[in-house]
Amino acid sequence: MAQNLVLNILARDKTKQALAGVRAGLNNLRSAIFSVQSAILGIGGGLAVKSILDVGANVEQLRLRFAFLFKGVKEGDKAFKGLIDFAGKVPFTLEEIQAGAGNLAVVTKNAEELNEILKITGNVASVTGLDFRQTAEQIQRSFAGGIASADVFRERGVRALLGFKAGATVTAEATIKAFEDTFGEGGRFGKATEVLATTFTGTLSMLSDKLFKFKLE
């Protein structure tokens, strides 16, 4: 009987020790889970803040650049507002447009001209399948030195769409007029961007723009 009592006491002690070990393990696991959750939330919050700060820095630089190029803060802000309005109607993200806008501003005199060239660039991008930034770079080269200066446009057949024969020398002035007549309002491809905006890709772009505008605010 004494031996059974001793065995029972030992068994009870072992059970308590085992349960205590399980509880300790569960507590450690719970702490680890909360630590991971906190870390994930911290990382997510940090990335969100960084993203917003990046947008603010990029926008500030673009506004400052517009102010220099258009010789004044008032005209620069007018150009920037036009860019924001344009982005809300087209199937390209505001970030893409922002990235290419600096190139376009170089070959325009004021906010009104920038608005027109934004539309032309959007139509060219829609027809060629190029992204907005690359199209803006090619537009800048074309308007500054003629269509022959834009290698990517030549590969995408833009020269032929403008009505220029291969090998013919074309001035910058003639190039600008051809773009306005073909991709501007009333031109053969003057509605290309509007058509693309109705697609699934265009819809996703609009959603992306709303997020960008939230960061901007």
ZIJOMO-V291521 format. One record per pair of residues at least 24 apart in sequence whose C-alpha atoms are under 6 Angstrom apart, sorted by the first residue. I is the first residue (numbers start at 1). GAP is how many residues later the second one is. D is the distance in Angstrom with one decimal. If there is no record, write none. Layout:
I/GAP/D ; I/GAP/D
//
This chain:
52/163/5.2 ; 70/40/5.8 ; 79/32/4.2 ; 90/107/5.5 ; 91/106/4.6 ; 91/111/4.0 ; 91/114/5.4 ; 92/113/5.7 ; 93/112/5.2 ; 93/116/5.6 ; 94/115/5.5 ; 96/36/6.0 ; 96/37/5.8 ; 99/34/5.9 ; 100/33/4.3 ; 100/36/5.2 ; 103/34/5.9 ; 103/37/6.0 ; 104/36/5.8 ; 120/63/5.3 ; 120/64/5.3 ; 122/71/5.8 ; 123/60/6.0 ; 123/69/5.1 ; 123/70/5.0 ; 126/66/6.0 ; 126/67/5.7 ; 143/29/5.4 ; 143/33/5.7 ; 145/27/5.2 ; 146/24/6.0 ; 146/25/5.1 ; 146/26/3.9 ; 146/29/5.6 ; 147/28/6.0
//
